[in-house]
């Protein structure tokens, strides 16, 4: 089992920045692919960014150049630095830990609202 706890969400004006954090406990953090997903009201959950065990990152086209994902295996933490935020970034953001074939864990989510 992996327990994931997100923090850092909140209300920010368009163009602003937020930094999300995910603290992991339980099994060895470094063996999991880590990711941030988000779900807006009435929409499906979508991948925002992911980072492999080797540090390879992947981003949704909508956030490329604005968001940065990083992991610290020594501290069991995952972060998402979000800059130049837009109203369409408003969603609940979830931390995810995945390992093939069937290890898939989620945090409880943190709300991000971008509004003036």
C-alpha positions in Angstrom: 0.0 0.0 0.0 1.0 3.6 -0.7 -0.6 6.5 1.1 -0.6 9.8 -0.7 -1.5 13.2 0.8 -1.7 16.3 -1.4 -1.4 19.9 -0.2 -0.9 23.3 -1.7 -4.1 23.9 -3.5 -6.1 27.1 -3.2 -7.5 30.2 -4.9 -5.2 32.1 -7.3 -5.8 34.9 -9.8 -5.1 34.2 -13.5 -1.4 34.5 -14.3 -0.5 33.4 -10.8 1.4 30.4 -9.4 0.8 27.6 -7.1 2.9 24.7 -5.9 1.3 21.4 -5.1 3.0 18.8 -3.0 2.3 15.1 -2.5 3.7 13.3 0.5 4.0 9.5 0.1 4.3 6.8 2.8 4.2 3.1 2.8 6.0 1.1 0.1 9.2 2.3 -1.5 8.3 5.5 -3.3 11.1 5.3 -5.8 9.7 2.2 -7.6 6.5 4.0 -8.7 5.7 6.1 -11.7 4.2 9.2 -10.1 1.7 11.6 -11.7 -0.6 14.5 -11.2 -4.1 14.2 -12.6 -7.0 16.7 -12.4 -10.7 16.6 -12.7 -12.9 19.6 -13.4 -16.7 19.6 -12.7 -18.5 17.5 -15.3 -15.3 16.3 -16.9 -13.2 13.1 -16.8 -10.1 12.9 -14.8 -7.1 13.7 -17.0 -3.3 13.3 -16.8 -1.5 16.6 -16.2 2.0 15.4 -15.8 4.0 12.3 -14.9 7.5 11.3 -14.0 9.0 7.8 -14.3 11.3 6.1 -11.8 14.2 7.3 -14.0 13.1 10.9 -14.0 11.5 11.1 -17.5 8.7 13.6 -17.5 5.6 13.8 -19.6 3.1 16.7 -19.8 -0.3 17.3 -21.2 -0.2 19.7 -24.1 -2.3 22.1 -22.2 0.2 22.6 -19.5 3.5 22.3 -21.4 5.8 25.2 -20.6 3.8 26.3 -17.6 3.9 23.3 -15.2 6.9 21.4 -13.9 6.7 18.1 -12.2 9.5 16.8 -9.9 10.1 14.0 -7.5 12.4 13.7 -4.5 12.9 10.0 -3.7 14.9 10.7 -0.6 12.0 12.7 0.9 9.2 10.6 -0.7 7.6 13.7 -2.2 6.2 14.7 -5.5 5.6 18.3 -6.5 3.9 20.2 -9.3 4.9 23.8 -9.9 2.2 25.6 -11.7 2.9 29.0 -13.3 0.8 31.2 -15.6 -2.3 29.7 -14.3 -5.5 30.0 -16.4 -9.2 29.7 -15.4 -9.3 26.4 -17.3 -6.8 25.0 -14.9 -9.5 25.0 -12.2 -10.0 21.4 -11.0 -9.4 19.0 -8.2 -5.8 17.8 -8.5 -4.9 14.2 -7.6 -1.5 12.6 -6.9 -1.1 9.1 -8.3 1.4 6.3 -7.8 1.5 3.5 -10.3 3.5 0.3 -10.8 2.7 -2.4 -13.4 0.6 -4.5 -13.4 -2.0 -3.5 -10.9 -0.6 -1.2 -8.3 -2.5 2.1 -8.6 -2.9 4.5 -5.7 -4.6 7.9 -5.4 -4.6 10.8 -2.9 -7.7 12.5 -1.7 -7.2 15.5 -4.0 -6.7 19.2 -3.5 -8.8 22.0 -5.1 -7.2 24.5 -7.4 -9.3 27.5 -8.4 -8.1 30.1 -10.8 -10.4 33.1 -10.8 -10.3 36.9 -10.5 
